[in-house]
C-alpha cells in the first residue's frame, strides 16, 4: 500500500480486477508490489503515477478525497481501462469505507489509541466472544468463571452450526432478511471461506477482489456490519502480505472470525438489529454537558497518525473524549498536549482540559464518545477538581472486579466496535506497588472502603513503549518504590491476565506513602507527558514502612492461567489456518498428531478444545473421490465451519480466563 495515494472504495478496486484477463491477473500481485514503491506526483487535484515509458495512471479523487467512481482513474496505455497498470495502482491504494463521500470534517481525524501500534484509522476492533464452557478453568465450577453460561458442547455447537436457524437467539426484535440480503450474506461467506482455505500466501489481489465485490453487494443490500467486517479482513490481509510493522496475526484471526460469524448468523434468516449494523456512525446531538478533565493520552499510530486524546467524564459518570489526531510522527504527539482544544473559544489546550473542565452547549457526540466541534458547539472553561472529590472521586468508588466484569462481558453477537469501545473505557482504582517483574510492575488493589481486604493482584504495563514518550521512564521510577500508594486511571488489556495499562496517576488521599506532585500539575500526572522525578516521591523510610513483600522473580508473581493453559496448542492451529491455509492445518492429521496436541489439551482440562482441534485437522485433510478413486475437490464450507467453531470457542475461553484473573483471590492472589 502506498500512503501517498488516495483512498479508493471497494467497488472500484473490484471492477478493475474483474476487467483483467486471466493472463494479467497472474501478474497482478507482482505489479502491485512494484507500483506501491513508485513516486506519486501531484498535479493540482490530480495524482499521477508513472508505470513505464508509455503508461501513466491519473487519479482524480472526489471532494471527500477518495476515488469513488471508476471514471476517476485513467491510464494512458492502449489496453486501458482493462489494463494491468490501472488495476495495480488501484490495488496499491488504501481502502476507503463505503461512506467516504459522506464524511465531514468532524469525522476526518481517526481516534487512535496509544495502547498498541496495530490500531489503524481504517481498522475496526475485533469481536470478542465471552461464552466459555465449564472446562475453561480446570477444576472450577461454571459459576466460578465470570460470563460462563453454556456448556462446552453448546458453545462448539453454536459456532459450528451457526448457519442453522436455532444456532443463536438474537436479542431484541428479530429482522426478516430479504432474498437479496440472504444472497449477499451467502456471497460473503463463500468468499471468506475461500480466503480461509487459501491462507495469507495465496490470498492475493484477485481473491481479495472477490471479497471486495461481495462486500459492496452487502452494502447495497444494507448489511453494513458484514460489509465493514469484510473490509477489515482485506486490510488485514494486505498488511500480512506486505509484512507491515503494525500487522498482528491475532488481529487478522479475529477479523476473519468476525466476518465468518456475522455472515453465518445472518444466514439464519432472522438476525437482530445488531447483526445488520448501521450505515454510518454520525455525531448526534448531546445537548448541554458539564465535563471534568481526567487525563491526556499521547497517540502514535503505526499508520502515520499521531496526536493526543483527552479523556473527560460528565457529572453522571459518562466518559467522553476530545481528540487531536492527524498525520504526523512522534514529535507531533510529544507536543500535542499544548495544542488548542477544538471546542469553544479556543482558550484551552489539552493539558489544561485534562486538569480542568468545560461547560458545553449544543454538544455533538459520536458513538464512541468523541465530542464534535461543529459550528453550533459552544464551550466555556471551568476550574477543575481533584480526583479525591466530586464526579472524579466516583471513578474510584467501585471494586475493580465489578468495573472489569462490566467491560469484558459481551454477548456472542455483539457489534465488535461497541465491544471494543466497552473494553477500552477507562477504569480507576487505588493500589499499592509490590515491585517489578520483567517488563512490568506488580501491584495490588486497595479495595474502596475495605482497607483490610486483599484486592486483585495485577500487572501494570506501559501504555506505549515509544522512547519519545514518558511512559517507560516513569515506570522505571515507580519500580524503585515498592510500597508506594497510588490512585490510577488506566485501560484494561483484554488479551492478558489481570493487566492494566496506566495513563495517569495521582496521590492517594489519607496516606504519607504516596506521590507529592507539584501544584501546577493540579493533582495528577499524565504518564505519557509528565515525567516523575525524585522530588515527587516520599522519603524512602516512609514508603519502606508500608512496603509489600518484594517480587524477586516470576515465581513470586500470581500465576497466569492463560499462559499456563495448553490452549496455545489450539491457538497455534487456528492461527496457522489463517497464515498458512488449509494444507498447513492438515499436517497434524497426516502425521497422527505426533506433537500430542490433543492429549495435552485433555490432560490440561480442555477436552472440548481437543475435540475441536481434531475435527479441524480432520476436515482440513478431507478429500472427496469420484467413482474411479480420483481425488476431488474439498468442501470449503465444512472446513470454514470447523475453523469457526474452534475460533469462537478459543476466543470465549481466553476471555473467560482473563476475566477470572480479575477476581479477588483468583490466580493465587
LINBELLIN-V136120 format. One record per backbone hydrogen bond with DSSP energy under -1.0 kcal/mol. CO is the residue of the C=O (numbers start at 1). NH is the residue of the N-H. E is the energy in kcal/mol with one decimal. If there is no record, write none. Layout:
# LINBELLIN-V136120
co:CO nh:NH e:E
co:CO nh:NH e:E
This chain:
# LINBELLIN-V136120
co:2 nh:5 e:-1.5
co:7 nh:67 e:-3.3
co:8 nh:96 e:-2.5
co:9 nh:13 e:-1.4
co:10 nh:14 e:-2.7
co:11 nh:15 e:-2.2
co:12 nh:16 e:-1.8
co:13 nh:17 e:-2.1
co:14 nh:18 e:-2.5
co:15 nh:19 e:-1.3
co:17 nh:20 e:-1.5
co:21 nh:25 e:-2.2
co:22 nh:26 e:-1.2
co:25 nh:28 e:-1.0
co:27 nh:31 e:-1.9
co:28 nh:32 e:-2.6
co:29 nh:33 e:-2.1
co:30 nh:34 e:-1.7
co:31 nh:35 e:-3.1
co:32 nh:36 e:-1.9
co:34 nh:37 e:-1.0
co:35 nh:38 e:-1.5
co:41 nh:48 e:-3.1
co:43 nh:46 e:-1.8
co:46 nh:43 e:-3.7
co:47 nh:59 e:-3.3
co:48 nh:41 e:-2.7
co:49 nh:57 e:-2.7
co:55 nh:51 e:-1.9
co:56 nh:76 e:-1.4
co:57 nh:49 e:-2.6
co:58 nh:74 e:-2.4
co:59 nh:47 e:-2.9
co:62 nh:65 e:-2.0
co:66 nh:62 e:-2.3
co:67 nh:9 e:-2.3
co:69 nh:72 e:-2.0
co:70 nh:73 e:-1.5
co:72 nh:60 e:-2.7
co:74 nh:58 e:-3.2
co:79 nh:82 e:-1.3
co:83 nh:87 e:-1.6
co:84 nh:88 e:-2.7
co:85 nh:89 e:-2.3
co:86 nh:90 e:-2.2
co:87 nh:91 e:-2.1
co:90 nh:93 e:-1.0
co:92 nh:2 e:-2.8
co:94 nh:8 e:-1.9
co:97 nh:100 e:-1.4
co:99 nh:102 e:-1.4
co:100 nh:103 e:-1.1
co:104 nh:107 e:-1.5
co:105 nh:108 e:-1.0
co:116 nh:119 e:-1.1
co:133 nh:136 e:-1.9
co:137 nh:140 e:-2.4
co:141 nh:144 e:-1.8
co:142 nh:145 e:-1.3
co:145 nh:148 e:-1.8
co:151 nh:155 e:-2.2
co:152 nh:156 e:-2.5
co:153 nh:157 e:-2.4
co:154 nh:158 e:-2.6
co:155 nh:159 e:-1.8
co:156 nh:160 e:-2.8
co:157 nh:161 e:-2.4
co:159 nh:162 e:-1.0
co:161 nh:164 e:-1.9
co:164 nh:167 e:-1.8
co:178 nh:182 e:-2.4
co:179 nh:183 e:-2.4
co:180 nh:184 e:-2.2
co:181 nh:185 e:-2.5
co:182 nh:186 e:-2.2
co:183 nh:187 e:-2.3
co:184 nh:188 e:-2.1
co:185 nh:189 e:-2.3
co:186 nh:190 e:-2.5
co:187 nh:191 e:-2.4
co:188 nh:192 e:-2.7
co:189 nh:193 e:-2.8
co:190 nh:194 e:-1.9
co:191 nh:195 e:-1.9
co:192 nh:196 e:-2.4
co:193 nh:197 e:-2.2
co:194 nh:198 e:-1.7
co:195 nh:199 e:-2.5
co:197 nh:582 e:-2.6
co:202 nh:204 e:-1.6
co:204 nh:208 e:-2.1
co:205 nh:209 e:-2.1
co:206 nh:210 e:-1.5
co:207 nh:211 e:-1.6
co:208 nh:212 e:-2.5
co:209 nh:213 e:-2.5
co:210 nh:214 e:-2.0
co:211 nh:215 e:-2.3
co:212 nh:216 e:-2.3
co:213 nh:217 e:-2.2
co:214 nh:218 e:-2.2
co:215 nh:219 e:-2.1
co:216 nh:220 e:-2.2
co:217 nh:221 e:-1.6
co:218 nh:223 e:-2.9
co:219 nh:222 e:-1.2
co:222 nh:224 e:-1.3
co:223 nh:227 e:-2.0
co:224 nh:228 e:-2.4
co:225 nh:229 e:-2.2
co:226 nh:230 e:-2.1
co:227 nh:231 e:-2.1
co:228 nh:232 e:-1.9
co:229 nh:233 e:-1.8
co:230 nh:234 e:-2.1
co:231 nh:235 e:-2.3
co:232 nh:236 e:-2.4
co:233 nh:237 e:-2.7
co:234 nh:238 e:-2.4
co:235 nh:239 e:-2.3
co:236 nh:240 e:-2.2
co:237 nh:241 e:-2.7
co:238 nh:242 e:-2.1
co:239 nh:244 e:-2.3
co:244 nh:247 e:-1.3
co:248 nh:252 e:-1.8
co:249 nh:253 e:-2.5
co:250 nh:254 e:-2.1
co:251 nh:255 e:-2.2
co:252 nh:256 e:-2.5
co:253 nh:257 e:-2.5
co:254 nh:258 e:-2.4
co:255 nh:259 e:-2.1
co:256 nh:260 e:-2.5
co:257 nh:261 e:-2.7
co:258 nh:262 e:-2.5
co:259 nh:263 e:-2.3
co:260 nh:264 e:-2.2
co:261 nh:265 e:-2.4
co:262 nh:266 e:-2.2
co:263 nh:267 e:-1.7
co:265 nh:268 e:-1.1
co:266 nh:269 e:-1.9
co:269 nh:177 e:-1.9
co:271 nh:175 e:-3.2
co:272 nh:275 e:-1.2
co:273 nh:277 e:-2.2
co:276 nh:225 e:-2.1
co:280 nh:282 e:-1.5
co:284 nh:365 e:-2.9
co:287 nh:363 e:-2.6
co:289 nh:360 e:-3.5
co:291 nh:358 e:-2.0
co:292 nh:313 e:-2.2
co:295 nh:311 e:-2.8
co:297 nh:309 e:-2.1
co:299 nh:307 e:-2.0
co:301 nh:304 e:-1.5
co:304 nh:328 e:-3.4
co:305 nh:301 e:-3.0
co:306 nh:326 e:-2.4
co:307 nh:299 e:-2.7
co:308 nh:324 e:-2.7
co:309 nh:297 e:-2.9
co:310 nh:322 e:-2.3
co:311 nh:294 e:-2.6
co:311 nh:295 e:-1.3
co:312 nh:320 e:-2.8
co:313 nh:292 e:-2.8
co:314 nh:317 e:-1.8
co:318 nh:314 e:-2.5
co:320 nh:312 e:-2.6
co:321 nh:371 e:-2.8
co:322 nh:310 e:-2.7
co:324 nh:308 e:-1.5
co:326 nh:306 e:-2.7
co:329 nh:333 e:-1.2
co:330 nh:334 e:-2.3
co:331 nh:335 e:-1.5
co:335 nh:338 e:-1.2
co:336 nh:339 e:-1.8
co:337 nh:351 e:-2.5
co:339 nh:350 e:-1.6
co:341 nh:343 e:-1.7
co:343 nh:346 e:-1.0
co:348 nh:341 e:-3.3
co:349 nh:353 e:-2.4
co:350 nh:354 e:-2.3
co:353 nh:356 e:-1.1
co:356 nh:293 e:-2.7
co:357 nh:382 e:-2.3
co:358 nh:291 e:-2.6
co:359 nh:380 e:-2.0
co:360 nh:289 e:-2.6
co:361 nh:378 e:-2.5
co:363 nh:286 e:-4.1
co:364 nh:372 e:-3.0
co:365 nh:284 e:-2.9
co:366 nh:369 e:-1.7
co:369 nh:321 e:-2.0
co:370 nh:366 e:-2.3
co:374 nh:377 e:-1.4
co:378 nh:361 e:-2.9
co:380 nh:359 e:-2.4
co:382 nh:357 e:-1.0
co:386 nh:389 e:-1.2
co:392 nh:395 e:-1.1
co:393 nh:396 e:-1.5
co:394 nh:397 e:-1.3
co:399 nh:403 e:-1.5
co:400 nh:404 e:-2.6
co:401 nh:405 e:-2.3
co:402 nh:406 e:-1.8
co:403 nh:407 e:-1.2
co:404 nh:408 e:-2.3
co:405 nh:409 e:-1.5
co:411 nh:414 e:-1.8
co:415 nh:419 e:-2.5
co:416 nh:420 e:-2.5
co:417 nh:421 e:-2.2
co:418 nh:422 e:-2.3
co:419 nh:423 e:-2.2
co:420 nh:424 e:-2.0
co:427 nh:490 e:-2.5
co:429 nh:488 e:-3.0
co:430 nh:446 e:-3.1
co:431 nh:486 e:-2.8
co:432 nh:444 e:-2.4
co:433 nh:483 e:-2.9
co:435 nh:442 e:-3.5
co:437 nh:440 e:-1.5
co:440 nh:437 e:-2.8
co:441 nh:460 e:-2.8
co:442 nh:434 e:-3.1
co:442 nh:435 e:-1.6
co:443 nh:458 e:-3.1
co:444 nh:432 e:-2.3
co:447 nh:450 e:-1.6
co:450 nh:453 e:-1.8
co:456 nh:445 e:-2.8
co:458 nh:443 e:-2.2
co:459 nh:500 e:-2.9
co:460 nh:441 e:-2.3
co:466 nh:469 e:-1.7
co:470 nh:474 e:-2.4
co:471 nh:475 e:-2.0
co:472 nh:476 e:-1.9
co:473 nh:477 e:-1.7
co:474 nh:478 e:-2.4
co:475 nh:479 e:-2.4
co:478 nh:481 e:-1.8
co:481 nh:484 e:-1.6
co:484 nh:433 e:-2.4
co:486 nh:431 e:-2.4
co:487 nh:506 e:-2.2
co:488 nh:429 e:-2.1
co:489 nh:503 e:-3.2
co:489 nh:504 e:-1.8
co:490 nh:427 e:-2.7
co:491 nh:501 e:-2.7
co:493 nh:496 e:-1.5
co:498 nh:459 e:-2.9
co:499 nh:493 e:-2.0
co:500 nh:461 e:-2.2
co:501 nh:491 e:-2.0
co:503 nh:527 e:-1.9
co:504 nh:489 e:-2.4
co:505 nh:525 e:-3.0
co:506 nh:487 e:-2.4
co:512 nh:514 e:-1.9
co:513 nh:485 e:-3.3
co:518 nh:521 e:-1.5
co:519 nh:522 e:-1.7
co:521 nh:524 e:-1.2
co:525 nh:505 e:-2.1
co:526 nh:529 e:-1.6
co:526 nh:530 e:-3.0
co:528 nh:470 e:-1.5
co:533 nh:536 e:-1.6
co:534 nh:537 e:-1.6
co:536 nh:516 e:-3.0
co:539 nh:543 e:-1.8
co:540 nh:544 e:-3.0
co:541 nh:545 e:-1.3
co:543 nh:546 e:-1.5
co:553 nh:556 e:-1.9
co:554 nh:557 e:-1.3
co:560 nh:564 e:-2.4
co:561 nh:565 e:-1.6
co:566 nh:569 e:-2.0
co:567 nh:571 e:-2.8
co:568 nh:572 e:-2.6
co:569 nh:573 e:-1.5
co:570 nh:574 e:-2.5
co:571 nh:575 e:-2.5
co:572 nh:576 e:-2.6
co:573 nh:577 e:-1.7
co:575 nh:579 e:-2.8
co:576 nh:580 e:-3.1
co:578 nh:200 e:-1.7
co:581 nh:585 e:-1.2
co:582 nh:586 e:-1.6
co:586 nh:590 e:-1.4
co:587 nh:591 e:-1.8
co:588 nh:593 e:-2.7
co:593 nh:596 e:-1.5
co:596 nh:600 e:-2.2
co:597 nh:601 e:-2.3
co:598 nh:602 e:-2.0
co:599 nh:603 e:-2.5
co:600 nh:604 e:-1.8
co:601 nh:606 e:-2.8
co:602 nh:605 e:-1.4
co:606 nh:610 e:-1.7
co:607 nh:611 e:-2.3
co:608 nh:612 e:-2.6
co:609 nh:613 e:-2.5
co:610 nh:614 e:-2.3
co:611 nh:615 e:-2.5
co:612 nh:616 e:-2.3
co:613 nh:617 e:-2.3
co:614 nh:618 e:-2.3
co:615 nh:619 e:-2.1
co:616 nh:620 e:-2.1
co:617 nh:621 e:-1.4
co:624 nh:632 e:-4.6
co:626 nh:629 e:-2.1
co:630 nh:626 e:-1.9
co:635 nh:639 e:-1.7
co:636 nh:640 e:-2.5
co:637 nh:641 e:-2.3
co:638 nh:642 e:-2.2
co:639 nh:643 e:-2.5
co:640 nh:644 e:-2.6
co:641 nh:645 e:-2.3
co:642 nh:646 e:-1.8
co:643 nh:647 e:-2.7
co:644 nh:648 e:-2.8
co:645 nh:649 e:-2.1
co:646 nh:650 e:-2.5
co:647 nh:651 e:-2.3
co:648 nh:652 e:-2.2
co:649 nh:653 e:-2.6
co:650 nh:654 e:-2.5
co:651 nh:655 e:-2.1
co:652 nh:656 e:-2.2
co:653 nh:657 e:-2.6
co:654 nh:658 e:-2.3
co:655 nh:659 e:-2.5
co:656 nh:660 e:-2.2
co:657 nh:661 e:-1.3
co:659 nh:662 e:-1.2
co:660 nh:663 e:-1.5
co:663 nh:666 e:-2.5
co:666 nh:669 e:-2.3
